[in-house]
């Protein structure tokens, strides 16, 4: 599903401003990501390595499209106790 829900709104020399639309609720998550990191992810790098400055919720939105509210509904919370 990588990229099916993603629209790159603007780009500077170093940063992409990405809009991700949730397939469940249609809410939009805005993500600012480094351009080199985004390219590395598109070439196959692990997203957490390529885009470490983004939150886990933002990375999940990029991967699956789900907004943080729907992520919570689908995945719940995990106790690592």
Backbone as numpy.savetxt, mean C-alpha at the origin, in Angstrom:
# Nx Ny Nz CAx CAy CAz Cx Cy Cz
-3.09 -9.47 -7.35 -3.91 -8.27 -7.35 -3.05 -7.02 -7.35
-1.76 -7.18 -7.27 -0.84 -6.05 -7.19 -1.11 -5.04 -8.30
-1.46 -3.81 -7.88 -1.63 -2.73 -8.83 -3.03 -2.53 -9.39
-3.94 -3.50 -9.23 -5.27 -3.40 -9.83 -6.10 -2.27 -9.24
-5.80 -1.86 -8.03 -6.58 -0.89 -7.29 -5.80 0.39 -7.04
-4.66 0.54 -7.69 -3.72 1.63 -7.42 -3.71 2.63 -8.56
-3.76 3.93 -8.19 -3.62 5.00 -9.17 -2.51 5.92 -8.67
-1.51 6.13 -9.48 -0.45 7.08 -9.13 -0.95 8.46 -9.52
-1.16 9.29 -8.50 -1.73 10.62 -8.74 -0.69 11.64 -9.19
0.42 11.70 -8.49 1.49 12.62 -8.87 2.83 11.97 -8.55
3.86 12.52 -9.16 5.22 12.01 -8.95 6.19 13.17 -8.95
7.10 13.15 -7.99 8.23 14.07 -8.02 9.44 13.22 -8.42
10.62 13.79 -8.33 11.83 13.02 -8.67 12.04 11.84 -7.72
11.57 11.98 -6.48 11.85 10.95 -5.48 10.62 10.32 -4.84
9.43 10.89 -5.04 8.24 10.44 -4.32 7.06 10.23 -5.25
6.32 9.16 -4.99 5.05 8.92 -5.66 3.93 9.18 -4.67
2.85 9.77 -5.13 1.67 9.94 -4.33 0.60 9.04 -4.93
0.26 8.00 -4.17 -0.55 6.90 -4.68 -1.91 6.90 -4.00
-2.94 6.63 -4.78 -4.31 6.50 -4.28 -4.72 5.05 -4.45
-5.15 4.42 -3.35 -5.55 3.02 -3.37 -7.03 2.95 -3.00
-7.86 2.38 -3.85 -9.29 2.26 -3.60 -9.62 0.87 -3.08
-10.26 0.82 -1.92 -10.61 -0.44 -1.28 -11.68 -1.17 -2.09
-11.46 -2.45 -2.42 -12.45 -3.19 -3.20 -13.72 -3.54 -2.41
-13.65 -3.42 -1.09 -14.83 -3.75 -0.28 -15.74 -2.55 -0.06
-15.13 -1.44 0.38 -15.96 -0.29 0.80 -15.76 0.95 -0.07
-14.82 0.90 -0.99 -14.49 2.00 -1.90 -13.82 3.19 -1.22
-13.43 3.07 0.06 -12.65 4.13 0.70 -11.29 4.22 0.03
-10.71 5.40 0.09 -9.42 5.64 -0.55 -8.35 5.80 0.52
-7.24 5.11 0.33 -6.06 5.25 1.17 -5.00 5.97 0.35
-4.47 7.06 0.90 -3.40 7.80 0.23 -2.06 7.34 0.80
-1.13 7.06 -0.10 0.20 6.59 0.30 1.25 7.42 -0.42
2.21 7.93 0.34 3.39 8.58 -0.25 4.52 7.57 -0.15
5.12 7.25 -1.27 6.17 6.23 -1.30 7.35 6.72 -2.12
8.52 6.22 -1.79 9.69 6.62 -2.58 9.60 5.99 -3.97
9.97 6.78 -4.95 9.93 6.29 -6.33 10.89 5.12 -6.52
12.15 5.20 -6.05 13.05 4.05 -6.21 12.53 2.81 -5.48
11.94 3.00 -4.30 11.40 1.86 -3.56 10.23 1.22 -4.27
9.35 2.04 -4.84 8.21 1.52 -5.58 8.68 0.71 -6.80
9.68 1.24 -7.50 10.24 0.51 -8.64 10.83 -0.83 -8.21
11.55 -0.82 -7.07 12.14 -2.06 -6.56 11.04 -3.08 -6.25
9.96 -2.63 -5.64 8.84 -3.52 -5.33 8.23 -4.09 -6.62
8.06 -3.25 -7.61 7.50 -3.70 -8.88 8.41 -4.72 -9.56
9.72 -4.64 -9.29 10.67 -5.59 -9.87 10.81 -6.86 -9.03
10.09 -6.93 -7.89 10.08 -8.17 -7.12 10.62 -8.12 -5.72
11.10 -6.97 -5.28 11.58 -6.87 -3.89 10.39 -7.01 -2.94
10.67 -7.51 -1.74 9.63 -7.55 -0.72 9.22 -6.12 -0.40
7.90 -5.91 -0.27 7.40 -4.56 -0.07 7.94 -3.93 1.21
8.10 -4.72 2.29 8.60 -4.17 3.54 10.06 -3.73 3.42
10.81 -4.33 2.50 12.19 -3.92 2.26 12.25 -2.72 1.32
11.39 -2.73 0.31 11.40 -1.66 -0.69 10.79 -0.36 -0.19
9.77 -0.47 0.67 9.04 0.71 1.15 8.97 0.73 2.68
10.12 0.75 3.36 10.10 0.69 4.83 9.49 1.93 5.50
9.43 3.05 4.77 8.89 4.28 5.35 7.36 4.27 5.41
6.72 3.31 4.75 5.27 3.21 4.80 4.85 2.32 5.97
3.65 2.54 6.47 3.15 1.74 7.59 2.73 0.36 7.10
2.63 -0.61 8.00 2.14 -1.93 7.59 0.76 -1.86 6.93
-0.10 -0.98 7.43 -1.44 -0.83 6.85 -1.38 -0.28 5.43
-0.47 0.69 5.20 -0.32 1.24 3.85 0.24 0.19 2.90
1.20 -0.60 3.37 1.76 -1.66 2.51 0.69 -2.70 2.18
-0.13 -3.06 3.15 -1.21 -4.02 2.89 -2.20 -3.44 1.89
-2.47 -2.14 2.00 -3.37 -1.49 1.03 -2.78 -1.59 -0.37
-1.47 -1.35 -0.50 -0.83 -1.48 -1.81 -0.90 -2.91 -2.34
-0.73 -3.88 -1.44 -0.73 -5.29 -1.85 -2.12 -5.80 -2.21
-3.11 -5.48 -1.37 -4.44 -6.09 -1.53 -5.54 -5.11 -1.89
-5.29 -3.83 -1.62 -6.30 -2.82 -1.86 -7.14 -2.50 -0.64
-7.12 -3.35 0.37 -8.00 -3.15 1.52 -7.55 -1.98 2.39
-8.51 -1.10 2.73 -8.23 0.01 3.64 -8.01 -0.53 5.05
-7.55 0.30 5.96 -7.24 -0.18 7.31 -8.48 -0.70 8.02
-9.65 -0.07 7.82 -10.88 -0.55 8.45 -11.27 -1.94 7.96
-11.18 -2.18 6.67 -11.51 -3.49 6.12 -10.44 -4.51 6.47
-9.17 -4.08 6.57 -8.12 -4.98 7.02 -8.45 -5.49 8.41
-8.89 -4.58 9.29 -9.25 -4.96 10.65 -10.42 -5.94 10.64
-11.41 -5.67 9.80 -12.58 -6.54 9.70 -12.21 -7.94 9.18
-11.33 -7.99 8.20 -10.95 -9.26 7.58 -9.97 -10.02 8.46
-8.90 -9.35 8.88 -7.80 -10.03 9.54 -7.87 -9.98 11.06
-8.61 -9.02 11.63 -8.66 -8.87 13.08 -7.32 -8.44 13.61
-7.10 -8.70 14.88 -5.81 -8.39 15.49 -5.15 -9.69 15.89
-3.85 -9.63 15.97 -3.09 -10.82 16.32 -2.34 -10.56 17.62
-2.56 -11.42 18.61 -1.82 -11.31 19.86 -0.57 -12.14 19.74
0.55 -11.51 19.94 1.84 -12.21 19.82 2.43 -12.46 21.20
1.60 -12.68 22.17 1.85 -12.81 23.48 2.85 -13.28 24.30
